[in-house]
Amino acid sequence: MSSPDILSNLERFAGQSVLVTGASGFIGRRLVPRLVAQKAQVVLLQRRVESTTSSCDILLADLAEPDFEERIASVWEERRFDMVFNLAAYGVTRSTDSSPEGRCHERLLARRVNVDAALALFRHAQKTGSSSFVQAGTCFEYAPLANDAPRVETDPLEQRDNLDSVIYGVSKARATEALVGSASTSSLVVARIFNVYGPGEKSDRLLPRLVHNLSLGRRVPLSAGLQIKDYLHLDDVVEGLCVLALAARDREFQGVLNLSSGFPVSVAQFACEVARTIGGCEHLLGFGDRPAHPEEVPVLIGSTAARNAFTEWRPSRPLNVGLPSVVRHMIAKE
């Protein structure tokens, strides 16, 4: 668990000019209020103005459009930023267009947003003297391994460019390689985020689907639930990103760190914890009703050794505490 001293260091965001991309996403919606609460001067780079972010300055640029390089350059003509959090990403949710043209378009957008735009943002951050750049990476950057060992930051990355199901992971892996390869002046930390859960998840994700259906007494079709994952509470992810941004700047770090819990939890265990929190509905968990995805990695856990050596910060919301609180929050919102 992190000490109060470590979290009090977040007060150092006060007065800092911070650019955030992907502010309307699952993590961004939680990160921005945290930075504002720490009195950072937050500027959002967004496709459009949204009412939920009206308290922050907003610069408009669509990273999926062909002119994104020009728009990014114009952003840095207007402002200089002490820190950048790049949370923008394409392909987290797969497109429903499975045609060859649709898959080709998805690859194009993944490359443009996840690789080219990230690299353009980082180039301008370095050119204008930003002290810290945080790239939201993902555990899906890792290539499948023959063993079940926790993934370390130097493990092989996803290379299967021809496989539709890993377009997101491949593009994020290419972004990491490009960013680390171009780092020269600014501190850079690529935070490889593992399985995040928390308030505000999209309704089609596992946790909201479980809560919604179980609370209504409906059976939930599931795989056998044997997949082993590494779950992290949303607020731990936000705290971790903030701590890593400051620590990377202090130590002039340029590299990759896992943002993970390090604890293996099966999908079945996760689902059962949700059912126990709701109460009296474990019989509605339809384990085996549907097959597991044939290309899903059976075990994906992140080693915490490198991150623990880098900072004293630790996630403070273990699954047996964090998950029930999120479930109760979701039920109250139903």
N, C-alpha and C positions, 0 to 999 in steps of 0.2 A: 504494500500500500504506500502511496506517495505521502511524504511528510508535508505538513502545512507550509514549511519553508519553500519547498519546490513550487507549490501552487501559488504562493505569494509572489514568486518571481514573475508571474504573468502580469503583475502591475507594471512591468517594464514595457508593455505595449502602449502605455499612456503616451499620447502625443505622436506616436509613430504613424506614418502614412502607410496604409496597408491596402493592396489591391487583392480582391478576391474574384476569381472566376468560378462559375458553377454554383453561385450563391443560392439559386433556386432549387438545387438538388437536395437529396436526403441529408447529406452531411453539411452542405453549405448553409441550409436553413438553421442549423444548430450552431455552426461556427460563427456566423456573422453576429448574432446577438451576444455571444461570448466576447468577441473582440470589442464590440461597442461598449459592453459593460466594463471592459478594462480600459475604456477611454481612448481606444485607438481611433484614428481618423480613417474610417473604412470607406473605400471606393469600390464599387461593384462594376465588373465588366459583364454586360448581359446583352442578350438578343433584343429584349424589350423591357420597358419599365413595368414593374409589378408592384402592387399596392403593399405587399408585405415587406418591401425593402425601401419604402419611401423615406425612411429616416437617414439613409446613406446617400452619398453622391453616386450617381450612376452614369457610366459611360457606355455607349451602345456600340456593339460589334458582334456580328454573327460569325463565329469561328468556323461554321460549316459552309460559308459562302466563299466563292473563288477569290473575292477581294479582301480576305481576312488579313493578309500581310499589310496591305495599305491601311486598313482600319487600326491594326495594332500599332503601326508606326505613328498614326495620328494621335493615339491615346498617349503615347510617351512624349509627344510634342506638347501636350497640354499639362501633363503632370509628371512628377517624379515620385517613386515609391520606395520606402525603406524596406518593405517586405512584400512578397507576393505569395499567395496561396493559390495554386492552380488546381482547382477541383473539377474543371470542365472536362467532360468525357462524352464520347459517343459509343453506343453499342452495349451499354450495360444491360439493357433490355433488347433482346433480339427482334429484328424486324419480322413481320408476318409475311413479307413478300419473299417467297422461296424461289422465284423465277431466276434464271441466270442473270438477267438484267438487274433484278433487285439485289442479288448477292454482290454483283459487281459494284453497284452504287453504294451498298453498305460498306464495302472495303474502301472505296474512295473516301467516303465521309469519315470512316475510322482513321484512315491515314491523315486526312486533312486536320481533323480536330485533335486527335490523340497524339499525333507525332509532329506534324508540321507547325501547328499553332502553338503547341507547348514549346517547341524549339524557338519559334519566333519570339514568344513572350520572354523566354530565358535570355535570348540574345539582347533584347532591349533592356531587360533588368540589369544585365552585366554592364552594358554600354553606359547606362545612366547612373550606375553606382548603387543599385539596390544591394543591401547587405545580406539578405537571406531569401532564398527561393525554395518553397515547399511544393513538391510535385506529389499529388495523390496517386500513388501506384496501386497495384492490386496483387493479391495472391495468385490470380489467374495468369500472371506473367510466367510462373514457373512451369517448366516442362514436366510431364509425367515421369516419375521415377519407378524403378523396379522394387524399391524398398519403401517402408512406411515411416522413415525417419523424418523428424521435423525439418522443414526447409530452411536452409541457411542462405544468406544473401548472395553467396557466390555459386549457388546451384545453377544448373543449365536453365535457360529460358525457353519459352514456347517458340517453336520454329515452324509449326505446321500451317504455313500460309494457305494451303489449298483446302483446309477444313473449315466449313462454314461456322461450326459451333465455337471456334476459338478466335474468331476475328477480333473480338475485343481484347483478349489476352495477348495475342500476337502484336497488335498495334501498341498496346501499353508497354510491352517488352521492348519494342523498337524505340519508343519514346525514352525509356530509361537509358538505353544504350546511347542514344543521340545526346541526351542531356549530360550524362556523366562524361561522355567524350568531348563535349564542348565547354565544360566547366573550367573557368580560368580565374576570374576575379571574385565573383559572388559565391557565398556559401550556398550549397545545394544539398537538400535532403529529399530523396525519393522515399516516401513512406509507403511501404507495401502493406496495404490494409487488407486484413482478412475478413471474415464474415461478420458484418456489422448488423446489429439489430437495435431497434429502439422506436420511440414515438415518431410517427410521420412516415412509416414505411408504406410503399405502394400496396394497394389492396391485393395484387396478384402474388405477392411474396408469401413465403411459407408462414411466418408468424401471424400476419393479419388474417390470412386465410384460415388458419387454425382457430384463432380467437373468434372470428365472425361465425364460423360454422358450428363450433363446439358450444358457444354460448346460446345458439339457437336450437341445440339438440340435434344437429345434422351430422351424419357420418362424413368423415374426411378421407377420401381415397389417397393413400400414400404408398410409396415404395416400401420395401422391407425395413428401411431406415438404418441400414448398416453403414452408410457413409459416415466417415469420421471427419468432423470439421473443427474449426478454431473460431469460437464466437467471441465477439467483443461488443460491449455496450456502446451505443452512440456517443454518450458523454465522455467515455474513456477515449474514444477515437478523437473527439474534439480537443480534449485536454492534451492528449498525446501529440497531436499536430502542433498545438501552440508551444508546448515544451520543446519539441524538436526544432521548431523554427528559431527559438532563442538560443538553444544549445548549439545548433549548427553555426549560428552567427558568432557566438562566443569562441568556438573552437575552430572556426574557419574550415568546417567539414564539407566535403564534397563526396557524396556516395549514397548508398542505399541502406535502409534499416527496416526490418519488419515491424509493423504495428499490429501485434497479435497478442493473444493471451498466453499461448504456449500450452494450453490445456486441451486434450482431446475429448470431444463430446460427440456421440453419435446423433444422427437425426432423430432416431427413436427416443433417445434420452431427452433431447430438446422438446419433442412433441409431448412426451409424457409429463414433463415439468409444466408445460402449458396446461395440459388437461388437469393435473393435480391442483394447480392454482385456481382454475375455474371450478373444479370440484364435481365429482360424480359423473365424469364423461369419458373416462379412459377407454371404455368399450366402444366409443365412437371413432377411435383412431384406426383407420382401415389399413393397417400394415399389410403390404403384399397385394393391395387392390390394383396397383399399377406398377409397371416395371421401372427399374432405375434407368436413368438415361445412360445409354451404352458408352458414351464418351466421358461421363463424369468421373473425375479422379476419386478413387475410393477413400483415400486418406490425404488430407491436406491440412497440416499443422505448421505453424511458424515458430522457428527457434527464436527465443528472446535474448539469447546470449549476447549478441553484438549490441543490441539496444540497451541492455542492462549495464553493459560495460561503458556505454556512452553517456548515460544519464541515470540518476537515482529515481527518476519517475517510474511508477508502476501503475498498471490499471487497478482501480480501487472498487470495481463493481463486479464481483464474481457472478457467474451465471445463476447460482442459487439465490442470489439477492437481486441482481439486476433484472432477470427475466420475469419473476413474479410482479415486480413493480411496474414493468412495461405492460404486462398482460392486464393488470388492474386498470392502468391508465387507458388502454384500448377499450376495455369493457365500458368504462365510464363515458367514452366518446361514442359508443354504439348508439 
